[in-house]
Amino acid sequence: MLLVSTPEAAVALAPLPKGSETCLHWAHSVTGGLVTDCFENRDAQLVLTRSFLHDFSAGLGMHPQRGTLVAAPGAVTG
């Protein structure tokens, strides 16, 4: 089970079978753009499998050990 909570109370409880994926979507606190992180349940551990960040600036660029940058379909690059 996946429990989403605040310090005050539980917000949601959902099944998360082994091998399944769940994604969190929110608006970036500065730009308001979409951010998405997707996790897989691997032996009761949430493992980040993919991430989408609407912007590639302000120190949010590539860093060693963080994975591989792949442009979204239709993205303007360069």
Distance bins in CASP14 RR format, pairs under 12 A and 6 or more apart:
PFRMAT RR
TARGET T0000
AUTHOR 0000-0000-0000
RMODE 2
METHOD distances of the structure
MODEL  1
1 10 0 0 0 0 0 1 0 0 0 0 0
1 12 0 0 0 0 0 1 0 0 0 0 0
1 13 1 0 1 0 0 0 0 0 0 0 0
1 14 1 0 0 1 0 0 0 0 0 0 0
1 15 1 0 0 1 0 0 0 0 0 0 0
1 16 1 0 0 1 0 0 0 0 0 0 0
1 17 0 0 0 0 1 0 0 0 0 0 0
1 18 0 0 0 0 0 1 0 0 0 0 0
1 20 0 0 0 0 0 1 0 0 0 0 0
1 22 0 0 0 0 0 1 0 0 0 0 0
1 41 0 0 0 0 0 1 0 0 0 0 0
1 44 0 0 0 0 0 1 0 0 0 0 0
2 10 0 0 0 0 0 1 0 0 0 0 0
2 11 0 0 0 0 0 1 0 0 0 0 0
2 12 1 0 0 1 0 0 0 0 0 0 0
2 13 1 0 0 1 0 0 0 0 0 0 0
2 14 1 0 1 0 0 0 0 0 0 0 0
2 15 1 0 0 1 0 0 0 0 0 0 0
2 16 1 0 1 0 0 0 0 0 0 0 0
2 17 0 0 0 0 0 1 0 0 0 0 0
2 20 0 0 0 0 1 0 0 0 0 0 0
2 21 0 0 0 0 0 1 0 0 0 0 0
2 22 1 0 0 1 0 0 0 0 0 0 0
2 23 0 0 0 0 0 1 0 0 0 0 0
2 24 0 0 0 0 0 1 0 0 0 0 0
2 39 0 0 0 0 1 0 0 0 0 0 0
2 40 0 0 0 0 0 1 0 0 0 0 0
2 41 1 0 0 1 0 0 0 0 0 0 0
2 44 0 0 0 0 0 1 0 0 0 0 0
2 46 0 0 0 0 1 0 0 0 0 0 0
3 9 0 0 0 0 0 1 0 0 0 0 0
3 10 1 0 0 1 0 0 0 0 0 0 0
3 11 0 0 0 0 1 0 0 0 0 0 0
3 12 1 0 0 1 0 0 0 0 0 0 0
3 13 1 0 1 0 0 0 0 0 0 0 0
3 14 0 0 0 0 1 0 0 0 0 0 0
3 15 0 0 0 0 0 1 0 0 0 0 0
3 16 0 0 0 0 1 0 0 0 0 0 0
3 22 0 0 0 0 0 1 0 0 0 0 0
3 46 0 0 0 0 0 1 0 0 0 0 0
4 10 1 0 0 1 0 0 0 0 0 0 0
4 11 1 0 1 0 0 0 0 0 0 0 0
4 12 1 0 1 0 0 0 0 0 0 0 0
4 13 1 0 0 1 0 0 0 0 0 0 0
4 14 1 0 0 1 0 0 0 0 0 0 0
4 16 0 0 0 0 0 1 0 0 0 0 0
4 22 0 0 0 0 1 0 0 0 0 0 0
4 24 0 0 0 0 1 0 0 0 0 0 0
4 46 0 0 0 0 0 1 0 0 0 0 0
5 11 1 0 1 0 0 0 0 0 0 0 0
5 12 0 0 0 0 1 0 0 0 0 0 0
5 13 0 0 0 0 1 0 0 0 0 0 0
6 12 0 0 0 0 0 1 0 0 0 0 0
12 22 0 0 0 0 0 1 0 0 0 0 0
12 24 0 0 0 0 0 1 0 0 0 0 0
14 20 0 0 0 0 0 1 0 0 0 0 0
14 22 1 0 0 1 0 0 0 0 0 0 0
14 41 0 0 0 0 0 1 0 0 0 0 0
15 22 0 0 0 0 0 1 0 0 0 0 0
15 41 0 0 0 0 1 0 0 0 0 0 0
16 22 1 0 0 1 0 0 0 0 0 0 0
16 23 0 0 0 0 0 1 0 0 0 0 0
16 39 0 0 0 0 1 0 0 0 0 0 0
16 40 0 0 0 0 1 0 0 0 0 0 0
16 41 1 0 1 0 0 0 0 0 0 0 0
16 42 0 0 0 0 0 1 0 0 0 0 0
16 44 0 0 0 0 1 0 0 0 0 0 0
16 45 0 0 0 0 0 1 0 0 0 0 0
16 46 0 0 0 0 1 0 0 0 0 0 0
16 47 0 0 0 0 0 1 0 0 0 0 0
17 40 0 0 0 0 0 1 0 0 0 0 0
17 41 1 0 0 1 0 0 0 0 0 0 0
17 42 0 0 0 0 0 1 0 0 0 0 0
17 44 0 0 0 0 0 1 0 0 0 0 0
18 40 0 0 0 0 1 0 0 0 0 0 0
18 41 1 0 1 0 0 0 0 0 0 0 0
18 42 1 0 0 1 0 0 0 0 0 0 0
18 43 1 0 0 1 0 0 0 0 0 0 0
18 44 1 0 0 1 0 0 0 0 0 0 0
18 45 0 0 0 0 0 1 0 0 0 0 0
18 46 0 0 0 0 0 1 0 0 0 0 0
18 47 0 0 0 0 0 1 0 0 0 0 0
19 39 0 0 0 0 0 1 0 0 0 0 0
19 40 1 0 1 0 0 0 0 0 0 0 0
19 41 1 0 1 0 0 0 0 0 0 0 0
19 42 1 0 0 1 0 0 0 0 0 0 0
19 43 0 0 0 0 1 0 0 0 0 0 0
19 44 0 0 0 0 0 1 0 0 0 0 0
19 45 0 0 0 0 0 1 0 0 0 0 0
19 46 0 0 0 0 0 1 0 0 0 0 0
19 47 0 0 0 0 1 0 0 0 0 0 0
19 49 0 0 0 0 1 0 0 0 0 0 0
20 38 0 0 0 0 0 1 0 0 0 0 0
20 39 0 0 0 0 1 0 0 0 0 0 0
20 40 1 0 0 1 0 0 0 0 0 0 0
20 41 1 0 1 0 0 0 0 0 0 0 0
20 42 0 0 0 0 0 1 0 0 0 0 0
20 46 0 0 0 0 0 1 0 0 0 0 0
20 47 0 0 0 0 0 1 0 0 0 0 0
20 49 0 0 0 0 0 1 0 0 0 0 0
21 36 0 0 0 0 0 1 0 0 0 0 0
21 37 0 0 0 0 0 1 0 0 0 0 0
21 38 1 0 1 0 0 0 0 0 0 0 0
21 39 1 0 0 1 0 0 0 0 0 0 0
21 40 1 0 1 0 0 0 0 0 0 0 0
21 41 1 0 0 1 0 0 0 0 0 0 0
21 42 0 0 0 0 0 1 0 0 0 0 0
21 46 0 0 0 0 1 0 0 0 0 0 0
21 47 0 0 0 0 1 0 0 0 0 0 0
21 48 0 0 0 0 0 1 0 0 0 0 0
21 49 1 0 0 1 0 0 0 0 0 0 0
21 50 0 0 0 0 1 0 0 0 0 0 0
22 36 0 0 0 0 0 1 0 0 0 0 0
22 37 0 0 0 0 1 0 0 0 0 0 0
22 38 1 0 0 1 0 0 0 0 0 0 0
22 39 1 0 1 0 0 0 0 0 0 0 0
22 40 0 0 0 0 1 0 0 0 0 0 0
22 41 1 0 0 1 0 0 0 0 0 0 0
22 46 1 0 0 1 0 0 0 0 0 0 0
22 47 0 0 0 0 0 1 0 0 0 0 0
22 48 0 0 0 0 0 1 0 0 0 0 0
22 49 0 0 0 0 0 1 0 0 0 0 0
22 50 0 0 0 0 0 1 0 0 0 0 0
23 34 0 0 0 0 0 1 0 0 0 0 0
23 35 0 0 0 0 0 1 0 0 0 0 0
23 36 1 0 1 0 0 0 0 0 0 0 0
23 37 1 0 0 1 0 0 0 0 0 0 0
23 38 1 0 1 0 0 0 0 0 0 0 0
23 39 1 0 0 1 0 0 0 0 0 0 0
23 40 0 0 0 0 0 1 0 0 0 0 0
23 46 0 0 0 0 0 1 0 0 0 0 0
23 48 0 0 0 0 0 1 0 0 0 0 0
23 49 0 0 0 0 1 0 0 0 0 0 0
23 50 0 0 0 0 1 0 0 0 0 0 0
23 51 0 0 0 0 1 0 0 0 0 0 0
23 52 0 0 0 0 1 0 0 0 0 0 0
24 34 0 0 0 0 0 1 0 0 0 0 0
24 35 0 0 0 0 1 0 0 0 0 0 0
24 36 1 0 0 1 0 0 0 0 0 0 0
24 37 1 0 1 0 0 0 0 0 0 0 0
24 38 1 0 0 1 0 0 0 0 0 0 0
24 39 1 0 0 1 0 0 0 0 0 0 0
24 46 0 0 0 0 0 1 0 0 0 0 0
24 48 0 0 0 0 0 1 0 0 0 0 0
24 50 0 0 0 0 0 1 0 0 0 0 0
24 51 0 0 0 0 1 0 0 0 0 0 0
24 52 0 0 0 0 0 1 0 0 0 0 0
25 33 0 0 0 0 0 1 0 0 0 0 0
25 34 1 0 0 1 0 0 0 0 0 0 0
25 35 1 0 0 1 0 0 0 0 0 0 0
25 36 1 0 1 0 0 0 0 0 0 0 0
25 37 0 0 0 0 1 0 0 0 0 0 0
25 38 0 0 0 0 1 0 0 0 0 0 0
25 51 0 0 0 0 0 1 0 0 0 0 0
25 52 0 0 0 0 1 0 0 0 0 0 0
25 53 0 0 0 0 0 1 0 0 0 0 0
25 54 0 0 0 0 0 1 0 0 0 0 0
26 32 0 0 0 0 1 0 0 0 0 0 0
26 33 0 0 0 0 1 0 0 0 0 0 0
26 34 1 0 0 1 0 0 0 0 0 0 0
26 35 1 0 1 0 0 0 0 0 0 0 0
26 36 0 0 0 0 1 0 0 0 0 0 0
26 37 0 0 0 0 1 0 0 0 0 0 0
26 51 0 0 0 0 0 1 0 0 0 0 0
26 52 0 0 0 0 0 1 0 0 0 0 0
26 53 0 0 0 0 0 1 0 0 0 0 0
26 54 0 0 0 0 0 1 0 0 0 0 0
27 33 1 0 1 0 0 0 0 0 0 0 0
27 34 1 0 0 1 0 0 0 0 0 0 0
27 35 1 0 0 1 0 0 0 0 0 0 0
27 36 0 0 0 0 0 1 0 0 0 0 0
27 53 0 0 0 0 0 1 0 0 0 0 0
27 54 0 0 0 0 1 0 0 0 0 0 0
27 55 0 0 0 0 0 1 0 0 0 0 0
28 34 1 0 0 1 0 0 0 0 0 0 0
28 35 1 0 1 0 0 0 0 0 0 0 0
28 36 0 0 0 0 0 1 0 0 0 0 0
28 52 0 0 0 0 0 1 0 0 0 0 0
28 53 1 0 0 1 0 0 0 0 0 0 0
28 54 1 0 0 1 0 0 0 0 0 0 0
28 55 1 0 0 1 0 0 0 0 0 0 0
28 57 0 0 0 0 0 1 0 0 0 0 0
28 58 0 0 0 0 1 0 0 0 0 0 0
28 60 0 0 0 0 1 0 0 0 0 0 0
29 35 0 0 0 0 1 0 0 0 0 0 0
29 55 0 0 0 0 0 1 0 0 0 0 0
29 58 0 0 0 0 0 1 0 0 0 0 0
30 53 0 0 0 0 0 1 0 0 0 0 0
30 54 0 0 0 0 0 1 0 0 0 0 0
30 55 0 0 0 0 1 0 0 0 0 0 0
30 57 0 0 0 0 0 1 0 0 0 0 0
30 58 1 0 0 1 0 0 0 0 0 0 0
30 59 0 0 0 0 0 1 0 0 0 0 0
30 60 0 0 0 0 0 1 0 0 0 0 0
31 53 0 0 0 0 1 0 0 0 0 0 0
31 54 1 0 0 1 0 0 0 0 0 0 0
31 55 1 0 1 0 0 0 0 0 0 0 0
31 56 0 0 0 0 0 1 0 0 0 0 0
31 57 0 0 0 0 1 0 0 0 0 0 0
31 58 0 0 0 0 1 0 0 0 0 0 0
31 60 0 0 0 0 0 1 0 0 0 0 0
32 53 0 0 0 0 0 1 0 0 0 0 0
32 54 0 0 0 0 1 0 0 0 0 0 0
32 55 0 0 0 0 1 0 0 0 0 0 0
33 52 0 0 0 0 0 1 0 0 0 0 0
33 53 0 0 0 0 1 0 0 0 0 0 0
33 54 1 0 1 0 0 0 0 0 0 0 0
33 55 1 0 0 1 0 0 0 0 0 0 0
33 60 0 0 0 0 0 1 0 0 0 0 0
34 51 0 0 0 0 0 1 0 0 0 0 0
34 52 1 0 0 1 0 0 0 0 0 0 0
34 53 0 0 0 0 1 0 0 0 0 0 0
34 54 1 0 1 0 0 0 0 0 0 0 0
34 55 0 0 0 0 1 0 0 0 0 0 0
34 72 0 0 0 0 0 1 0 0 0 0 0
35 51 1 0 0 1 0 0 0 0 0 0 0
35 52 1 0 0 1 0 0 0 0 0 0 0
35 53 1 0 1 0 0 0 0 0 0 0 0
35 54 1 0 0 1 0 0 0 0 0 0 0
35 55 0 0 0 0 1 0 0 0 0 0 0
35 60 0 0 0 0 1 0 0 0 0 0 0
36 48 0 0 0 0 0 1 0 0 0 0 0
36 49 0 0 0 0 0 1 0 0 0 0 0
36 50 0 0 0 0 1 0 0 0 0 0 0
36 51 1 0 0 1 0 0 0 0 0 0 0
36 52 1 0 1 0 0 0 0 0 0 0 0
36 53 0 0 0 0 1 0 0 0 0 0 0
36 54 0 0 0 0 1 0 0 0 0 0 0
36 72 0 0 0 0 0 1 0 0 0 0 0
37 46 0 0 0 0 1 0 0 0 0 0 0
37 47 0 0 0 0 0 1 0 0 0 0 0
37 48 1 0 0 1 0 0 0 0 0 0 0
37 49 0 0 0 0 1 0 0 0 0 0 0
37 50 1 0 0 1 0 0 0 0 0 0 0
37 51 1 0 1 0 0 0 0 0 0 0 0
37 52 1 0 0 1 0 0 0 0 0 0 0
37 53 0 0 0 0 1 0 0 0 0 0 0
38 46 0 0 0 0 1 0 0 0 0 0 0
38 47 0 0 0 0 1 0 0 0 0 0 0
38 48 1 0 0 1 0 0 0 0 0 0 0
38 49 1 0 1 0 0 0 0 0 0 0 0
38 50 1 0 1 0 0 0 0 0 0 0 0
38 51 1 0 0 1 0 0 0 0 0 0 0
38 52 0 0 0 0 1 0 0 0 0 0 0
39 45 0 0 0 0 1 0 0 0 0 0 0
39 46 1 0 1 0 0 0 0 0 0 0 0
39 47 1 0 0 1 0 0 0 0 0 0 0
39 48 1 0 1 0 0 0 0 0 0 0 0
39 49 1 0 0 1 0 0 0 0 0 0 0
39 50 0 0 0 0 1 0 0 0 0 0 0
39 51 0 0 0 0 1 0 0 0 0 0 0
40 46 1 0 0 1 0 0 0 0 0 0 0
40 47 1 0 1 0 0 0 0 0 0 0 0
40 48 0 0 0 0 1 0 0 0 0 0 0
40 49 1 0 1 0 0 0 0 0 0 0 0
40 50 0 0 0 0 1 0 0 0 0 0 0
41 47 0 0 0 0 1 0 0 0 0 0 0
41 48 0 0 0 0 0 1 0 0 0 0 0
41 49 0 0 0 0 0 1 0 0 0 0 0
42 48 0 0 0 0 0 1 0 0 0 0 0
42 49 0 0 0 0 1 0 0 0 0 0 0
48 66 0 0 0 0 1 0 0 0 0 0 0
48 67 0 0 0 0 1 0 0 0 0 0 0
49 67 0 0 0 0 0 1 0 0 0 0 0
50 67 0 0 0 0 1 0 0 0 0 0 0
50 68 0 0 0 0 0 1 0 0 0 0 0
50 69 0 0 0 0 0 1 0 0 0 0 0
50 70 0 0 0 0 1 0 0 0 0 0 0
50 72 0 0 0 0 0 1 0 0 0 0 0
51 60 0 0 0 0 0 1 0 0 0 0 0
51 61 0 0 0 0 0 1 0 0 0 0 0
51 66 0 0 0 0 1 0 0 0 0 0 0
51 67 0 0 0 0 1 0 0 0 0 0 0
51 68 0 0 0 0 0 1 0 0 0 0 0
51 69 0 0 0 0 0 1 0 0 0 0 0
51 70 0 0 0 0 0 1 0 0 0 0 0
51 72 0 0 0 0 0 1 0 0 0 0 0
52 60 0 0 0 0 0 1 0 0 0 0 0
52 69 0 0 0 0 0 1 0 0 0 0 0
52 70 0 0 0 0 1 0 0 0 0 0 0
52 71 0 0 0 0 0 1 0 0 0 0 0
52 72 1 0 0 1 0 0 0 0 0 0 0
52 73 0 0 0 0 0 1 0 0 0 0 0
52 75 0 0 0 0 0 1 0 0 0 0 0
53 59 0 0 0 0 0 1 0 0 0 0 0
53 60 1 0 1 0 0 0 0 0 0 0 0
53 61 0 0 0 0 1 0 0 0 0 0 0
53 62 0 0 0 0 0 1 0 0 0 0 0
53 66 0 0 0 0 0 1 0 0 0 0 0
53 69 0 0 0 0 1 0 0 0 0 0 0
53 70 0 0 0 0 0 1 0 0 0 0 0
53 71 0 0 0 0 0 1 0 0 0 0 0
53 72 0 0 0 0 1 0 0 0 0 0 0
53 75 0 0 0 0 0 1 0 0 0 0 0
54 60 0 0 0 0 1 0 0 0 0 0 0
54 72 0 0 0 0 1 0 0 0 0 0 0
54 75 0 0 0 0 0 1 0 0 0 0 0
55 61 0 0 0 0 1 0 0 0 0 0 0
55 72 0 0 0 0 0 1 0 0 0 0 0
55 75 0 0 0 0 0 1 0 0 0 0 0
56 62 0 0 0 0 1 0 0 0 0 0 0
56 63 0 0 0 0 0 1 0 0 0 0 0
56 69 1 0 0 1 0 0 0 0 0 0 0
56 70 0 0 0 0 0 1 0 0 0 0 0
56 71 0 0 0 0 1 0 0 0 0 0 0
56 72 0 0 0 0 0 1 0 0 0 0 0
56 75 0 0 0 0 1 0 0 0 0 0 0
56 76 0 0 0 0 0 1 0 0 0 0 0
56 77 0 0 0 0 1 0 0 0 0 0 0
56 78 0 0 0 0 0 1 0 0 0 0 0
59 66 0 0 0 0 0 1 0 0 0 0 0
60 66 0 0 0 0 0 1 0 0 0 0 0
60 69 0 0 0 0 0 1 0 0 0 0 0
61 67 0 0 0 0 0 1 0 0 0 0 0
61 69 1 0 0 1 0 0 0 0 0 0 0
62 68 0 0 0 0 1 0 0 0 0 0 0
62 69 1 0 1 0 0 0 0 0 0 0 0
62 70 0 0 0 0 0 1 0 0 0 0 0
63 69 0 0 0 0 0 1 0 0 0 0 0
69 75 0 0 0 0 0 1 0 0 0 0 0
69 77 0 0 0 0 1 0 0 0 0 0 0
70 77 0 0 0 0 0 1 0 0 0 0 0
71 77 1 0 1 0 0 0 0 0 0 0 0
71 78 0 0 0 0 1 0 0 0 0 0 0
END
